[in-house]
Amino acid sequence: MYAVNWEVFLAPYVQVVEELKVKLKGMRAQFEYESKHSPIEFVTGRVKPVTSILEKARTKDIQLNELESEIQDIAGVRVVCQFVEDIYTIVDMLRSRNDFTIIEERDYIQEKKDSGYRSYHMIIRYPVATVRGEKQIIAEIQIRTLAMNFWATNEHSLNYKYDGQIPKDIKARLKRAAEAAFRLDEEMSKIKDEVQEAQRIFHQNKKKHK
């Protein structure tokens, strides 16, 4: 029977998450240094817990020796931004990088899920330096607005509570909430220039008083 040493198995995934967070936060800082609007509001990342990996493997009938190739979100990084347009700016920036390879893109903003979920997913192959040489790790980058993130966080909590079987009435409310969140994003996009100008003034004043 195939056994997994989880500490050894997950170590490269931890490295991927940490390196991607540093790089993405560095991109955000570059915009701030230039007093420009940063499409990146904040960055988070996590490595899937072992219990979640095993549950996904069981649900999708994935063998333990297939985890690396068949589960794409063991390493996950989330980029949250203010405006929908920022999502596509970040996508273009990531496409232009040469330190990893994009192997798949899923646009759940143009084609939202039935639940109402919206986000942009990129599946990448990221090279990690290990003591045994370079290892190619599959990871997922999710890019979404603050409003999409608020909705998805709450939906995730409800899925956990109801073990993936959310009651119909709550599902319906969630769908309406998803549409309300997207309408908020659309309205904010209409005053994006005003918001960005206000943020520029704020950052310039903050620099003067340092």
C-alpha positions, 0 to 999 in steps of 0.5 A: 500500500502507498504511504504518504509522509505528509511533512515531506510531501507538503514541504514544496507546497508550503514553499510555493505558497510563501514564494508566490505571496512574496512575489505578489506582495512585491508587485503591490509594493511597486505600484505604491512606490510609484504612487499608482493604483495597485490592482492588488488589495491584499494577498493570502495563501494556504496549503490544503490540510491533510484531512481536506486532501484525503476527503477530496481524493476520496470524493473524486476517487483519486489514489494517493500516488496520484495526488500531485497530478490530480489535485490542483489546489493543494497550494492555493494563493488568493489575490483580492482587488477592489475592482473587476477590471483589476482582476484582468490587469492581474491576469495579464501581469501573471501571463507575462511572468516567466517564473512559472507556467500557466496550464489552465485558466477558468473565468468564473466571472464571465461564466459564474457557477450555478451557486453564484460563485465568481472568481478567476482561477489560474492553475500554474506549474511552479518550479521549486528548488528542493534538496533533491533538485527542481520539482514542478508543483501544481498550484492554484491562484484565485483572483477576485474582488473584495465583494466576491471574496466576502460572498465566497467566504460566507458560502464556504462556511455554510458548505462546511456547516451543512457538509456541502448540502446547503438547504434550498432556501439558504441557497436561494438567498446566497444566489441573490446575495451573489447578484447583489455583490456583483451589482456592487462591483459594477457600481463601484467600477463606474466611480473607479476613477474618482476612488483612485484619484482620492487614493492617490491624494491620500498616499501623496499626503501620507508621504509628505507627512512621513 
